[in-house]
């Protein structure tokens, strides 16, 4: 969603790099480019004005003029101001002192409240809570049925006593849900309310009545990040009519200009708390302003990537695999490779994971064109092998390759390529596990050229190459024998302890003329 904004900002900062000192004209031009980039990204004008004012004031101050690298200092200022406009520190949920904690979802129809209720329920369950989803959207056709399906997929409980489709009182359902939650030991109640296509008095009144009936600990305003400037207007209307404590951004994976979503925290004074960036139930997480600012500026989001890996990968399995690799390459089999690959797939889309790495914005087109099915093809190839072939791929010959290719529906060349790439990857991972670092960089500790390579070089140095000429080989052998005999005589006869010649030593006549 923020690709266009990221590209414009990257181009702006590129013009600054290489300048040892920034003039006032340079800062004005940079501020103008940033302003245009933000307005094109649909960021609200009041937010843009406040942002540019802060950046210019700080850029013209002493922190840039006295910096060793002014361009980097300007980027640092823009990053910090982006974090501020996005809400500053990460905002956490407030929980009630006496359960259940009541969370009420509000927003327009089509913003994604019902799906988001399921995502939030699953996220809370992973945090160790027992949430209950409550169907209070009794107007929209099949809204109750949709929430039940989403809750079943998320593995959380649902309270839906009324069929909906215009039947039932949403305020009574909300009240009854609290008693049900207390009796069934649910510690969090998530209330899904009705929306409208636009702001109207009936919807506002119903939301206010539910609020007064259940006294929610958190009211979350769900906003579609793709609707542009109307998101800010709707947020202001809800803030004044019903009130809310935090914002949830949905459809953050869209390709629309999402700048309006960035403006909500500044315009309403309420922070963004959660963000939904996909259709799957797992595509949902707490919103971190500092990480989002880092991603917009093309610096990646390593913290989120690490958290995803920690949630997906088993610590015991990772330690077991590392121990196997340290023993030697042969301990790492295609079964281990397949297991690792499946764990990576559990983390989500490969293009999204790569997008979290710093500097990946430069190869954005290649990442977007990445074929996710390549991983499935690789898994199919490995699963078409026998247990013996997976344990020892060296036994895979031509006839075996043909059988595997037929079983997995690929070309024979694909099987051969996979096995070769597996051997290369296994060697590299084994070397890294043994402390050798990355191969191909000798002499740098931790960066390759580890103990194995040094030993190999020492072995090669021990054996001296012999000449192919028999006469020269014989002369070399005689000279070596003479040297060994001279060393055996000791320093007291033909030399001293420092290898100096004896006192009665004389230079040959042909060398004496050079000493005159």
N, C-alpha and C positions, 0 to 999 in steps of 0.2 A: 504493500500500500504506500509506503514512503520511499519507493525507489526513485521517483522523479525528484523529490526533495533531496535525497542523498546524492544523486548525480549532480544537481545544481550546486550544492554546497561543496562537493569534492572539486568541481571545476573552479569555484571561487577560491578555495584554499590553495589550489595548484598555482594560481597566479602569484600568491604571496611567497611561496617557497623560493629559497635562493636569495632573498633580499636581506641584507645585513641590518637594514634599518628601515622602518616604515614611516613615511611622511603622513601628514594629515590628509593629503589627497588620496594616498593608498587606503587609509582607513575609511574615508568617505566612500570610495569606490567599492570597497568590500562590504560596507554596511548597505549600500544601494543594491548590490547583487544579492545579499542575504534577504533583504526586504522583498525583492522581486520573487526569489525562490519560495519564501513563505507564503506570499499572496497567491502565487500560482498553485501552491499545495492546498489552498482553500483555508488557510489559517485565518481566524477572525481578525479584523483590522485593529481593534483595541489591544489584542494580545501582541500583534506584530509591532505596533508603536511602542509598547512597553518594553518589548524584547530588544528592539533596535536601539532605543534610548540607553538601556543598561549596557549593551555591548559597546556602543560608541563612547560612553563615559569611561568605561574601564579600559578600552583600547587606547584612548588618548591620554591615559594616566601614566603614572611612573612605572607600573608593573610591566608594561610593554616596552616603553622607551629604554628601560634599563635591563631588559631581558637579553640573554645571550642569543636566543633564537626567537625573534619577535613573531614570526609566523606561527610557531608552535604555541606561543603564549596566547595569540588571538584564538586559535582553535580551542585551547583550554578554556578561555573565557566563554566562547560560544557553547561549549559543552556544558559548562556550569549553569549558564543562563537557560539552556534547553531543559536541564533538570529542574530548574526553578519553575519554568512555565508549565512543566508536566506535573507539578505538585510537590516537588522537593523530596522529602523522605517517603519511604514506602508506608502506606497506611494499612494497618492490620484490622481484622474484625474485632469488634467488642463483644465479649460474651457476658451473659447474665450471671449474677452471683448465685442465683438459684435457677437451675434449669427448669424448663427448656428455654434456650435462647431463640428469640423469634426474629427471623430475617424476612422482610417483605420486599418482593420484586415489583417494580412499577415501570411503566413505559408504554410507548405506542404499540399498536397492533403491527406485527411483522418485524419487530425489533429482535425477536428471538428469545423472549422471556421463558417460554415453556422448555425449549431445548436447553437453555442456560440453567434452568432449575435442576435438570438432570446432571449437567456438568458440575454445578456447584455441589450437589448432593454427593457425587462420586468423589470430588476433591476433598470435601469435609470428611468423608468416610476414610480416605487415605490418611487423613490427619489424626485418626483415632476416635472420631465422633460417630454417633448413631443418628443420622438425620431422617426427618420425615417430610416428604413433599406433600403439600396441601393444594388441592385443585379448587381454586376460587374463581377461575375464569369460566363462568357458566353461560356466557353469551356466545362466544365464537363456536361454530359447529365443530364437533369432535375434539375440542380442546382438552376435555377431561380424559378422553380415550388416548390422545397423544401424550399427555403427561404420564399416564399409566404405562404406556409402551416405553417411553424414555426412562422411567423409574426402573422398570424391569431390566432394561439393558444396562443401566448403571448399577444394578444390584442394591437399590435402596428401597425403603418402604414408601407407600403412597396412601394418603387419606382422601378418598373420593366418594362420599356418601350420596352425592347428587349426580344424576346422569348428565347434566349440563344441557347444551343446545337450547338455552333460554329457560330452563326449568331449575328452580332452586334459589335459595337466598345465600349469596356469597358471604355476607357478614356473619350469618349463623354458622356456616361451614367453618369459617375462620375461628370463631369462638369455640366450637365443639372440638376442633383439632387440638387445642391446648389441653383440654381434659384428657383426650385420647393419648396425647404424647406423654402426659404425666403418668397415666395408668400403664402404658406400655414401655416406660423407661427410655423414651427418645430424648436426647439432650439438645437437639436443634430442630426447629420447625421452619421450613422454607415455604412461604406463602406465594403462590403464583396467582397474580391478579389479572383482571381483564384489561385490554387496551382498546384503543380506537384508531381509526386511520388518521385522525387529527385531534388536536386538543378540543374537548368540549366539556360543558358543565356537568353532564351526567357522569362521565368517566371520573372527573375530578372528585365529585361528591362521593361516588362509590369507594374510590381509593381512600378518601379521608375517613369514611365510615369504618372501613376495615382497620385503618390505622388506629382510630379511637377505640375499637373493640378489642384489639390484641396488644396494643402498646408495644410495637416492635422495638427491639434493641438496635436494629439496623434497617434502614430503608435504602435499598439499592436501586438507583435509576438505571435501567438498561437502555442503551442507545446504540442504534445502528451506525457504525462508523462510516458507512458509505453514503449517508443522506446529505452530506454537505453542510452548509451554513444553517439549515433548518434544525440540525442537531443542537446547536447553541440556543436557538429560540425556544425549542421544546424543553430543553433543560431548565431554562429560566422560568418558563410557565409552570413546570412541575415544582420547581423550588419555591415559587411564590404561592402555588395553589395547595400543594400537599406537603412539600418539604421532603428532602432526602439527605442522607448522610454520606453517601459515596456513589461513584459512577462505575458501571460495568460496560466495557466496550465489546460489542459483538461484531462478527464479520470483519475482523481485522486482517484477514487474509485476502480480502477483495483487492481489485486493481483500481478502485476509484481513488480520488485524491482525499486522503484522510486527515487533512490539516484541521478540519473543524473539530475533530475528536480531540486533537491536541489543545484546542482552545478552551475546552469545557472547564478544566480545572482552574484556568485563569479567570474566565468570565463568571463562573458560578461560585468560586471559592471553595468548591467541594472536590476532593481528590478522586482520581481514578484508582479503583481498588483491584479490579480484576479485568482480564482481557481474554476474549475467545478468538482464536486464530485458526479455526478449521471446523469441519463438520463432525469429526469424531469426538466422542465424549472426553478423550484425553487431551484434546486441543484446548486447554483451559488452564490458566495459572494466575497467580497474584501478579499485579502490575508493579513493576519496579521502574520509577522514572529515570534513575541513573543508567539502567541497562538499555531502556528504550532510546535514550539520548545517544548512548554509545553506538547502537545499531544504526540510528539515523545518520550519524557521522562516519559510518563505515568502519568502526573500530571493533565490530563483533560483539558477542555476548557470551563470553566464556563461562561466566558464573551459571547462567541458565543451562548451558550445555553440560557442565559438570553435575548440576543437580539432576538433570534428566538421566545421566549415566548412572548416578548413585541410586536413583529410584529403580532403574531397569536391571543393572548388572548385579549378580550375586557376588558378594565379597568372597565367600568361600570358594566358589568356582573360579574366580579371578586369581586367587592365591594358588589354587591347585594348578591352573594353567601356567602361571608364571614359574612354579616349581618344575613342571615338566619341561618347559623351554630351557630352564637353566641347566637341566641334565644333558641336553643335546637336542639337535633338530629333529631326530627321528621319533622323539617322544610326543611331538605335536602332529596329530593326524588330521585327515580330512574331516573326521567326525567333530574334532575340536573346532576346526575352521567353520564348519556348518553351524555349530552351536553359537560361536561368536557372532556370525552373520545374522542369525535369527534374533539375537539379543539387540543388535544394532537396529534391526527393523522395528523392534518393539518401541524404540525411542521415538519413532515417527518418520516422517518423510525425509529422505536423504538430502533433498534440495534445501529443506528448512534447516537441517542440522549443519550442512555446509555453510549456509547463510549466516550462522552464528559465529563462524570463525573470522578473525580479523583479516581485513584485506580482500575478502572474497567478493566485494562489490566490483572489483576490476574484471572478474570473470563471471559476472552475473548471468550473461546470456547462456554460457555453457552450463551453468548450474540449473537454470530454468529448463534447458533442453535435455537434462539428464533423464535417461530412461530408467524408471524405478523397476521395470520388469527384468532388468539384467540380473538383479539379485535373485529373483525367482527362478530365472533360467539356470543360474549357478547352483542354486539349491536343488533343482531338478536333476542336474547332471550328477551331483554328489549322491543323491538318493537313488540314482539308477545303478550305482556301483555296489558290488558285494562288500560285506564287512572286511574281507581280506584286502580288497583293493583300496578301501578307505584307510586301512591301517598301514599299508605299504604301497603307495602309488607307483613305485618302480616296476611292479609286475604288470602294469597296464601296457600291453602290446597292441599291435595293429588290430587284431581281431576283437580284443576286449574294447578298444576305443569305438569300433563300429557298433558293437552291441550296446554300449553305454549311450552313444549318440542316438541310436534307434529308440532306446527306451525313454530318453528325455526329450526327443523331438528336436534335436539340434544337429548341426553339421559336425562331422568328425573333427574338423579343425578347431571347433569350439572346445571339444574335450581336451585335445592336445594343448591348446593355449591355457586352459584352466590349470592343468597339471603343472605346466612349466611355471606359471605365475605363482602357484602354490609353493613350489620348491624355492623360488626366489624370496617370497615373503617369509617362508619358514627360516631360511638362512639369516635374513635380516633380523627377525624377531628373536631368534636364538642368540645372535651376537649381542643384541641390546640387553637381553635378559642376563647374559653372563658378564655385563659391565663393559662390553667393548664399544658401546655407542653406535653411531651410524657408520656404516661401512664407507670406505673410499676417502677418508680424511685422516691419514696417518699423522702421528705426532701430536695430536690434540687430545688431552685427557677427556674421556667421556664423549668424544665425537668421532669414534672409530680409531683404527690402528691400535686396538687393544692388545692384551697379552698374546693372543693367538697369532696376530700378524707379526709382532716383534720376534716371537720364537721362530716363525717361518723365515724371517729375514736373517736371523742369526744362523740358522741351519744352512741357508744358501751361502753365507759368507765363509763358513768353515771349509767347504770343499773348493779348492782352487781349480779353475779350468786348465786342462792340459792341452798342449799344442798337438795338432794333427800330424806334424812333421816328426818322424821317428828319431832323426839325428838331433833335432832341437830338444825333443823330450828326453833323450839320453843325457844331453849336456845339462839340462835343468836338473835332472836327478843327481848327476855328479856334483853340481854346485850345491844342492841341498844337503847331500851327504857331507861335503866339506864343511858346511856351516854347522851341522850337528856335531861334527868331530871337534871343531874349534870351540863350540860352546861347552863341550864335555871336558875340555882341558882346564877350564876355570879361569877366573880373572887374573890370577897370579902369574901366568905364563905369557900369553899373547896379548894381554890387556889388563885393565884394572877394573875396579868395581863400577866405575862410571862409563865403561866401554871406551876409554881413551887408549890410543896406541902405546906400546912400550917405549922406553927412553931411547933405545938404539934403533928405532925405526927411522928409515930414510925414504924420501920420495924417489920414485924412478926418475931417470935423467930427462925423459920427455916432458915431465911435469915441472922440473926445477926452473925452466926458463920463464914460466908464468909467475914465479915467486920473486923474480928480480925487480 
